[in-house]
Amino acid sequence: MNLYHYPKSKHVRTQTPYPYKNYSDFKPSLRKEFDKTCVYCRTPDNLSEKNYYAVEHYRPKRKFPELETEYTNLYYACGHCNSKKGEFWPTDSQLMEGIFIPNPCDHEMHRHLRTSRNGTVAHHSLAGRWTIDLLDINSPNKVKKRIFFTEIYNRTKSQITKHKKLITAIEKIVENADLEMKSRLETQLQNTRSELEKLKSSINYIENGSSE
């Protein structure tokens, strides 16, 4: 699993929040709707600061005031992407050229943007390139964080695999061991299982964040 993967299919909204008069009240629903992840740079909020995330108006509220509290126009985005996007909305000529900011409900994001192994996001369309440039998705800080957390994630996954193999090996040896050896092995087995659960918890947190 790539922590910063872009979806290959369009997102179908699952939340049906109360029609609030203040758009900020939609934030909890949007956080759940988009898996606690910025829809543009794909950074999970548990690997950043949750309060730094914002209710993003895909169609800017100043240009489309009637959509200010329309849930289908609202997205979950980090403060960086939200501020960089600002009031941008493509002109008719830009749309004809293929210049726009993709969103996961109307577009297959994977067709426009893909995260590379070196921590950068590559474009696969003009819209993707425009998005990367406008939102500064490949800023040094963002790339550095992607590399850092991806390395931690991959190392932890590797440790999980090693621990599972070790547990299987110990279990086979225990079957034919004498009482003294069996006692020692069972202690090691218990410790290894405990370490495995901690590793799994770390992976779960990286992938899913807190339960709130």
N, C-alpha and C positions, 0 to 999 in steps of 0.2 A: 504494500500500500504506500502510495506517495502522499505524505501529509498535506501537501499543497496541490493536490490534483484538481483539475477542472472537470466538471461533470460532462459526460458524453451524451446525456439526454436532458431534455428540458425539465425543469422542476415544476411539479404540479402542487400548488399551495394546499396545505393541510389544515392550517389554522383558520378559525372563523371568530376572530375577536369581536368584542362589543364595539359598535361604531362610535369611538371616542371623538370628542370635540378637539382634544389636544393630541397632535400626532405623536408626541413623546410617550404617551401612554401605550402605544403599540409596541414599544421596544421589547418587552418580555416575550410577546408572541412572535415577533420577528426573529429574536434570538433563537427560539425553538424552531421556527420555520426554516431557518437557514443553518441549522446545526452549529450555532454559536461561532460561525465563521464568516469573515468578510467576503461578500459575494464577488469582489473584484480582485483582490490580491490573494485570497484563499488562506489568510492567516487566522487560525483558531483564536478566539479571545482568551482561552486559558493559557496561551503562550504569549499573551500580551497583557494589557490592562483592560478588564471588562468595561470599566467606566469610560474608557477611551473610545468605545464603540458608539456609533450613532444611528439614528433613524435616517436612512438615506432616501431622498426623494428622487426617483429616477427621472421623472419630468420635474424640473425645478419648480418649486412652489411659487416663486415670483413670476414665472412665465405661465404657469398653469395653477393659479390659486384655487381653482375648483377641485384640484386633486390633492390638496394639502393633507387631507385626512382620509384619502381613498386608499384602503389597505393594499390593493393590487398595484399601487404606484410606489409603495414603500418597501425598502430593503434594509438589510443589516450590513453595515460597513464600518471599517475601522476609521478613526478620525483622520488618518493620513489620506486615505482614498477619498473620503467624504469631502475634505477641505480642498483637495486638488481638483476634484470634479467640479465643485462649486456650482455655478449657474450654467454650465455648458449644456447646450442642446443643439444638435446639428441643424444646419440650414437645409433647405430642400436640395440645393446643389451638392452639399456634402453627402446627404443621404444617397443621392444618385451615384456618387463616386464610391459609396460603400464606407463612408466615414460615420461612425457612431460608436457608442459605448455599449457592448453586449451586456445583457443581464440574463441570469439563469432561468427566468420564466419564459422569456420570448426567444431565447437563442440557445443553441447547443454550444456551451462555452468552450468545449474541447476543440471545436472547429476554428476557434479564434486565438485561444491562448493555451499554452502547455508549459508546465514547469520542467526545466531541464535538471540534469544531475548536478550541474555546477552551481545550482541555487538561483539561476536567472530564469525569468519567464520569457519564452520565445513566442513570437507572433506567427500565426498561420493565416492571416488575412490582413487587409488594410485596416479594418476595424480593430483587430488585435494590436497592430503596431500603434495606432492612434491612442488606444487605451493605455498601453505601456508608457508611452511618452507623456500623455496628459496627466496620468495618475502617478507618474514616477515610480512605477511598480518595481523597477530594478534599481532603486536607490541602494547605495552601498550598505546602509543599515539593514534594509529588508533582505538583501541577498545574504548578508552575514548571518542573520537570524535563521533564514531557511537552511543554510548549510549546518549551523550549530544544532538545531533541533532535529534535523534529518539524521545527522550522525548519531545523536543520542538514541533516536528511535531505532535505527538500524542495528546499533550495538546491543541494545536491549533485546530486540527480536532475536539476534544471534545467540545471546545468553540464554534466552528461553529455550531455544532449540537444543543447546548443549545440555541444559539442565534436564530436559525431557529424556534425552538419550541416556544420561547418567542414571536417572531414576529407573529406566527400563533395565539397564545393565545391572544395577544393584539388586533389583527385584529378582532377576534370574539367578544371581549368585546366592542370594538368601535362601532360595529353595533347597540348595544342597549343602549349606554351611552347617558347621557344628554349633552348639548352643552359644559358646563364647563368641565365635565369629559372627553369628546371627545377631547377637545383642549389639555388637559394635556397628554392624551394617545397618541395623534398624535405626540406630541413633543418627547415622550419617544420612539415611534415607529421609528421616523426619526433618533434619536440617535442610536438606536439598529441596524437599517439597515446600518448606517454609520460604526459602529463598526464591523458589519459582513463583509462589503466590505474590511476593513483593514485586517481582519483575512484571508479572501480569498486571498488577495494580498500576505500575508506572506506565505501562503501555495503554491501559484503559484511560488513564488520566490524560495522556498525550493525545489520544484519539478522540476522547469524548468530553474531557474536562470534568468539572465538578457536576454534581447531580442537581444543583439548584437551577 
